[in-house]
């Protein structure tokens, strides 16, 4: 029988009560055979990123930031396991000792490499705690190190999966009709160093496992009732999308809808594995199903918001045309400096892009561009994307905003505003 894959993100595993709730979700869902994929607890990825930042900025072991991460996990264990001699305490202590030893002995100046070795510990800790808690409460499970499953190249912080190697590992390790529990977001390179699959990559991990096992389905458990037509943090009135197609979900993810990681959908679509986005607050509700079918087009406009955008305009110094050769060179630089391009617009003598600087390389890019081109840019902008727009939805977004760039096609409107 094909297995189900359940993925629990940081919000669903943020404290002791959340861990207890996962047991409830599994019980309600009759989950007795399959794979559980879990993220780091709560905001622990952010906390570990702060450990990395201090480690690099000050060139010494970041005692306070490290202690905060350790105390957070120890306190959760104390709340879940009254017996202080429980094996979970030794297991998390081993993770912290290994992390401390790495930072004290590391010689690598490669920020992205060091980032992946440190930040990946968040998932190791959360899954150890969750596995031990489920075991303690009668739900037997096999804890698996994702580094032994998902193999990648060494493109740290945004690694590319070696599918053949990964499939071989997964089929060898996950071979019985039992519950397996592993980490999202992480894998390992050919030398078995930790790698991460990109921020919020646990959804992708679930999809990789589902693809390799020909799973029955994937369920992503969120703090929302399912996929909404807008982020409730930015819009007051939101509508639940009960059914959408893979194509629509891929479009939404591409434009930046945070509810599903962009890379998640392609492996699922390739094997027609349905994806369910469900509420861990109300696990009995149906949520949203993502599957095939061109007729599953939402009947309501969909709003996607991307803050912290930069609008960069590049023009030639001698007023010559910006042509294909120039544009090709520009995109090579965007790739070199790992700059994400969200919108493109060009005229005869200028080329404008709305970009995001996830890795902090924008000013290095700018220095390079300024040797050949004239550049202008605006920071702190917001990109709104409206799928299936109408006049009312456009007015809803543009009210009291200054427009810097606007594009419209048949299905989608994008506007960069302040």
C-alpha positions as CSV (number, residue, x, y, z in Angstrom):
1,X,0.0,0.0,0.0
2,X,1.4,3.4,-0.9
3,X,2.3,5.7,2.0
4,X,1.1,9.1,3.0
5,X,3.5,11.9,3.7
6,X,2.7,14.5,6.5
7,X,4.7,17.7,6.8
8,X,4.7,19.8,9.9
9,X,6.2,23.3,9.7
10,X,7.6,25.5,12.4
11,X,4.3,27.0,13.5
12,X,2.9,23.5,14.1
13,X,5.8,22.5,16.3
14,X,6.7,25.8,18.1
15,X,6.3,24.7,21.7
16,X,5.3,21.8,24.0
17,X,1.6,22.2,23.4
18,X,2.2,22.1,19.6
19,X,4.1,18.8,19.9
20,X,1.2,17.4,21.9
21,X,-1.2,18.6,19.2
22,X,0.8,16.7,16.5
23,X,-0.1,13.5,18.3
24,X,-3.8,14.6,18.2
25,X,-3.5,15.4,14.4
26,X,-2.0,12.0,13.7
27,X,-4.7,10.3,15.8
28,X,-7.6,12.1,14.0
29,X,-6.0,11.3,10.7
30,X,-5.5,7.6,11.5
31,X,-1.8,7.9,10.6
32,X,-0.3,4.5,11.4
33,X,2.0,4.1,8.4
34,X,3.9,6.8,6.4
35,X,6.5,9.5,6.6
36,X,6.4,12.5,8.9
37,X,8.6,15.5,7.8
38,X,9.2,18.2,10.4
39,X,10.7,21.7,10.3
40,X,12.7,23.4,13.1
41,X,10.6,24.5,16.0
42,X,8.9,27.9,15.8
43,X,11.4,30.6,15.0
44,X,14.5,28.5,15.6
45,X,15.8,28.8,12.1
46,X,15.9,32.6,12.7
47,X,17.6,32.1,16.0
48,X,20.3,29.8,14.4
49,X,20.8,32.3,11.7
50,X,21.6,34.8,14.4
51,X,24.2,32.3,15.8
52,X,25.7,32.2,12.3
53,X,25.8,36.0,12.0
54,X,27.5,36.5,15.3
55,X,29.9,33.7,14.7
56,X,31.0,35.4,11.4
57,X,30.9,39.0,12.7
58,X,32.9,38.4,15.9
59,X,35.0,35.4,14.9
60,X,34.4,33.8,18.3
61,X,31.9,31.3,19.6
62,X,28.5,33.1,20.1
63,X,27.9,32.0,23.7
64,X,24.6,33.9,24.4
65,X,22.9,33.2,21.1
66,X,23.9,29.5,21.4
67,X,22.6,29.3,25.0
68,X,19.2,30.8,23.9
69,X,18.7,28.1,21.3
70,X,19.8,25.4,23.8
71,X,17.6,26.7,26.6
72,X,14.6,26.9,24.3
73,X,14.8,23.2,23.4
74,X,15.7,22.1,26.9
75,X,12.6,23.9,28.3
76,X,10.4,22.2,25.8
77,X,11.9,18.8,26.7
78,X,11.3,19.5,30.4
79,X,7.7,20.3,29.7
80,X,7.1,17.1,27.6
81,X,9.3,14.7,29.6
82,X,8.9,15.0,33.4
83,X,11.6,12.4,33.9
84,X,14.9,14.4,33.6
85,X,16.7,11.1,33.0
86,X,14.8,10.5,29.8
87,X,17.1,9.7,26.9
88,X,15.9,12.7,24.9
89,X,18.0,15.0,27.1
90,X,21.2,13.1,26.1
91,X,20.2,13.0,22.5
92,X,19.8,16.8,22.2
93,X,22.9,17.4,24.2
94,X,24.8,15.4,21.6
95,X,23.5,17.7,18.9
96,X,24.6,20.8,20.8
97,X,28.0,19.3,21.6
98,X,28.6,18.5,17.9
99,X,27.5,22.0,16.9
100,X,29.8,23.6,19.5
101,X,32.7,21.5,18.3
102,X,32.1,22.4,14.7
103,X,32.1,26.1,15.4
104,X,35.3,25.9,17.5
105,X,37.2,23.8,15.0
106,X,35.8,25.1,11.7
107,X,38.4,26.6,9.3
108,X,36.1,27.3,6.3
109,X,35.5,31.0,5.4
110,X,32.6,29.9,3.2
111,X,29.5,31.6,4.8
112,X,27.0,29.4,3.0
113,X,28.8,26.2,4.0
114,X,28.9,27.2,7.6
115,X,25.3,28.4,7.5
116,X,24.1,25.0,6.4
117,X,26.1,23.1,9.1
118,X,24.7,25.3,11.9
119,X,21.1,26.1,10.8
120,X,20.4,22.4,9.9
121,X,20.6,21.6,13.6
122,X,17.2,23.1,14.1
123,X,15.5,20.2,12.3
124,X,17.7,17.6,14.0
125,X,16.6,18.9,17.4
126,X,12.9,19.2,16.6
127,X,12.6,15.7,15.1
128,X,14.5,14.1,18.0
129,X,12.1,15.7,20.4
130,X,9.0,14.8,18.4
131,X,10.1,11.2,17.7
132,X,10.8,10.6,21.4
133,X,7.4,12.2,22.4
134,X,5.4,10.1,20.0
135,X,7.3,7.0,21.1
136,X,6.6,7.8,24.8
137,X,2.9,8.1,23.9
138,X,2.5,4.8,22.2
139,X,3.1,5.8,18.6
140,X,6.1,3.8,17.5
141,X,8.2,5.5,14.8
142,X,11.7,5.2,13.2
143,X,13.8,8.4,13.3
144,X,15.8,8.8,10.2
145,X,18.6,11.3,9.4
146,X,17.6,13.1,6.2
147,X,21.3,13.4,5.3
148,X,21.1,9.6,4.7
149,X,18.1,10.1,2.4
150,X,18.4,13.3,0.3
151,X,21.7,13.7,-1.6
152,X,22.6,16.9,-3.4
153,X,25.4,18.9,-4.9
154,X,27.4,21.4,-2.8
155,X,25.4,24.5,-3.7
156,X,25.0,25.4,0.0
157,X,21.8,27.1,1.1
158,X,20.0,26.2,-2.2
159,X,21.2,22.7,-3.1
160,X,20.1,20.7,-6.1
161,X,18.9,17.2,-5.6
162,X,20.7,14.2,-7.0
163,X,17.5,12.3,-7.8
164,X,19.0,8.9,-8.7
165,X,21.1,8.7,-5.6
166,X,18.2,10.1,-3.4
167,X,15.7,7.6,-4.8
168,X,18.0,4.7,-4.1
169,X,18.6,5.8,-0.5
170,X,14.9,6.4,0.2
171,X,13.8,3.0,-1.2
172,X,16.5,1.3,0.9
173,X,15.8,3.0,4.2
174,X,12.0,3.4,4.1
175,X,11.1,-0.2,3.3
176,X,8.5,-1.3,6.0
177,X,4.9,-0.5,6.8
178,X,5.8,1.7,9.8
179,X,5.9,5.4,10.7
180,X,9.2,7.1,9.7
181,X,10.1,10.5,11.0
182,X,12.7,12.7,9.3
183,X,13.8,16.3,8.9
184,X,12.6,18.7,6.2
185,X,14.9,21.3,4.6
186,X,18.1,19.3,4.8
187,X,20.2,16.7,3.0
188,X,23.8,16.1,2.4
189,X,26.5,16.7,-0.3
190,X,28.8,14.0,-1.8
191,X,31.1,14.4,1.3
192,X,28.2,14.0,3.7
193,X,28.3,17.6,4.9
194,X,24.9,19.1,5.7
195,X,23.1,21.1,3.0
196,X,19.8,23.0,3.0
197,X,17.3,23.1,0.1
198,X,16.4,26.8,0.3
199,X,14.5,28.7,3.0
200,X,11.1,27.1,3.8
201,X,12.4,24.0,2.0
202,X,10.6,21.4,4.2
203,X,7.6,21.3,1.8
204,X,10.1,20.3,-0.9
205,X,11.6,17.6,1.3
206,X,8.1,16.1,1.7
207,X,7.6,16.2,-2.1
208,X,10.9,14.5,-2.8
209,X,10.0,11.7,-0.4
210,X,6.5,11.4,-1.9
211,X,7.9,11.2,-5.4
212,X,10.6,8.6,-4.6
213,X,8.0,6.4,-2.8
214,X,5.1,6.9,-5.2
215,X,3.2,8.1,-2.2
216,X,-0.6,8.2,-1.9
217,X,-0.7,11.9,-1.0
218,X,1.2,14.7,0.8
219,X,-0.5,16.8,3.5
220,X,1.1,20.1,4.7
221,X,-0.2,21.1,8.1
222,X,-0.5,24.9,8.5
223,X,-1.9,27.5,10.9
224,X,-4.5,28.5,8.2
225,X,-7.5,26.5,7.1
226,X,-5.9,25.8,3.7
227,X,-4.7,27.8,0.7
228,X,-6.4,31.3,0.9
229,X,-6.8,33.8,-1.9
230,X,-4.7,36.3,0.1
231,X,-2.3,36.4,3.1
232,X,-4.4,37.2,6.1
233,X,-1.5,39.2,7.5
234,X,-2.0,41.7,4.6
235,X,-5.7,41.4,3.7
236,X,-8.8,41.4,6.0
237,X,-11.2,39.5,3.8
238,X,-9.8,36.1,2.6
239,X,-11.5,33.2,0.9
240,X,-10.5,29.5,1.2
241,X,-9.7,27.9,-2.2
242,X,-11.0,24.4,-1.7
243,X,-9.6,23.0,-4.9
244,X,-6.9,24.3,-7.3
245,X,-4.9,22.7,-10.1
246,X,-1.2,22.0,-10.0
247,X,-0.8,24.7,-12.6
248,X,-2.5,27.3,-10.5
249,X,-0.6,26.3,-7.4
250,X,2.7,26.4,-9.4
251,X,1.8,29.9,-10.6
252,X,1.0,31.1,-7.1
253,X,4.2,29.6,-5.7
254,X,6.2,31.2,-8.5
255,X,4.8,34.6,-7.8
256,X,5.6,34.2,-4.1
257,X,2.6,32.8,-2.3
258,X,4.2,31.6,1.0
259,X,1.7,28.8,1.7
260,X,3.5,26.3,-0.6
261,X,7.3,26.2,-1.4
262,X,7.9,26.8,-5.1
263,X,9.8,23.6,-5.8
264,X,7.3,21.4,-4.1
265,X,4.7,21.0,-6.8
266,X,6.7,19.8,-9.8
267,X,7.6,16.3,-8.4
268,X,4.0,15.8,-7.2
269,X,2.6,16.9,-10.6
270,X,4.9,14.5,-12.4
271,X,3.4,11.5,-10.6
272,X,-0.1,13.0,-10.1
273,X,0.3,12.8,-6.3
274,X,-2.4,15.0,-4.7
275,X,-1.3,17.7,-2.2
276,X,-3.5,18.7,0.7
277,X,-3.0,21.9,2.7
278,X,-4.8,21.5,6.0
279,X,-5.2,23.1,9.4
280,X,-3.4,21.7,12.4
281,X,-5.9,23.7,14.5
282,X,-8.9,22.0,13.0
283,X,-7.5,18.7,11.5
284,X,-11.0,17.4,10.7
285,X,-11.6,20.1,8.1
286,X,-11.0,19.3,4.4
287,X,-8.6,22.2,3.7
288,X,-7.4,22.7,0.1
289,X,-6.7,19.9,-2.4
290,X,-4.2,20.5,-5.2
291,X,-4.5,18.1,-8.1
292,X,-4.9,17.8,-11.8
293,X,-7.6,19.5,-13.8
294,X,-7.6,22.6,-15.9
295,X,-11.2,23.4,-14.7
296,X,-9.9,24.0,-11.1
297,X,-9.5,27.7,-11.7
298,X,-10.3,29.9,-8.7
299,X,-13.5,32.0,-9.1
300,X,-12.0,34.8,-7.0
301,X,-8.9,37.1,-7.5
302,X,-5.7,35.8,-5.7
303,X,-3.4,38.4,-4.1
304,X,0.3,37.7,-3.5
305,X,2.5,40.2,-1.6
306,X,6.3,40.3,-1.7
307,X,7.8,43.0,0.5
308,X,11.5,44.2,0.6
309,X,11.8,44.5,-3.2
310,X,14.4,46.5,-5.1
311,X,13.6,48.2,-8.5
312,X,16.8,48.4,-10.5
313,X,17.0,50.2,-13.8
314,X,20.1,49.8,-16.0
315,X,20.8,51.9,-19.1
316,X,23.7,52.4,-21.4
317,X,26.0,55.3,-20.9
318,X,26.1,56.3,-24.6
319,X,22.3,56.0,-25.1
320,X,22.7,52.9,-27.3
321,X,20.0,50.2,-27.3
322,X,19.8,47.6,-24.6
323,X,19.7,44.5,-26.8
324,X,19.8,40.7,-26.3
325,X,23.5,40.6,-25.7
326,X,23.3,43.1,-22.9
327,X,20.3,41.4,-21.3
328,X,22.2,38.0,-21.5
329,X,25.2,39.6,-19.7
330,X,22.9,41.1,-17.0
331,X,21.2,37.8,-16.3
332,X,24.6,36.1,-15.9
333,X,25.4,38.7,-13.3
334,X,22.1,38.1,-11.5
335,X,22.9,34.4,-11.4
336,X,26.5,35.0,-10.2
337,X,25.3,37.2,-7.3
338,X,22.3,35.0,-6.6
339,X,19.8,37.8,-7.2
340,X,16.1,36.7,-7.6
341,X,14.4,38.5,-10.5
342,X,10.6,38.8,-10.1
343,X,9.5,41.3,-12.8
344,X,11.3,42.4,-16.1
345,X,10.5,45.5,-18.2
346,X,12.6,47.0,-20.9
347,X,12.5,50.0,-23.3
348,X,14.9,51.0,-26.0
349,X,17.7,52.3,-23.8
350,X,16.9,50.9,-20.3
351,X,16.2,47.6,-18.7
352,X,14.3,47.5,-15.3
353,X,13.9,44.6,-13.0
354,X,12.1,44.1,-9.7
355,X,14.5,41.9,-7.6
356,X,15.1,40.6,-4.1
357,X,18.4,40.3,-2.4
358,X,18.1,37.1,-0.4
359,X,21.8,36.6,0.1
360,X,22.9,40.2,0.6
361,X,24.9,40.6,-2.6
362,X,23.0,43.5,-4.2
363,X,25.7,46.2,-3.6
364,X,28.4,43.9,-5.0
365,X,26.2,43.5,-8.1
366,X,25.8,47.3,-8.3
367,X,29.5,47.9,-8.2
368,X,29.9,45.5,-11.1
369,X,27.1,47.0,-13.1
370,X,28.4,50.6,-12.6
371,X,31.6,49.8,-14.4
372,X,29.7,49.5,-17.7
373,X,26.2,50.9,-17.2
374,X,24.3,53.8,-15.6
375,X,22.1,52.5,-12.8
376,X,19.3,53.8,-10.6
377,X,17.5,51.9,-7.9
378,X,14.7,52.2,-5.3
379,X,14.7,50.0,-2.1
380,X,12.0,49.0,0.3
381,X,9.3,48.5,-2.3
382,X,6.5,45.9,-2.4
383,X,5.4,43.7,-5.3
384,X,1.7,42.9,-5.5
385,X,0.6,40.1,-7.9
386,X,-3.1,39.7,-8.7
387,X,-4.1,36.4,-10.4
388,X,-7.5,36.5,-12.1
389,X,-7.8,40.2,-11.5
390,X,-10.8,42.5,-11.9
391,X,-11.2,46.2,-11.5
392,X,-12.3,46.0,-7.8
393,X,-9.2,43.9,-7.0
394,X,-6.9,46.4,-8.7
395,X,-8.3,49.3,-6.8
396,X,-8.0,47.3,-3.5
397,X,-4.2,47.1,-4.1
398,X,-3.5,50.5,-5.6
399,X,-5.3,52.7,-3.1
400,X,-3.0,55.2,-1.5
401,X,0.1,53.7,-3.2
402,X,2.8,55.2,-5.4
403,X,3.3,53.0,-8.5
404,X,6.9,52.4,-9.7
405,X,6.2,49.7,-12.3
406,X,3.1,47.9,-13.6
407,X,2.5,45.0,-15.9
408,X,-0.7,43.2,-17.1
409,X,-1.3,40.1,-19.1
410,X,-4.4,38.0,-19.6
411,X,-4.4,36.4,-16.2
412,X,-2.1,38.3,-14.0
413,X,-1.3,41.9,-13.0
414,X,1.9,42.8,-11.2
415,X,2.6,46.2,-9.7
416,X,5.6,47.5,-7.7
417,X,4.6,50.2,-5.2
418,X,5.7,52.2,-2.2
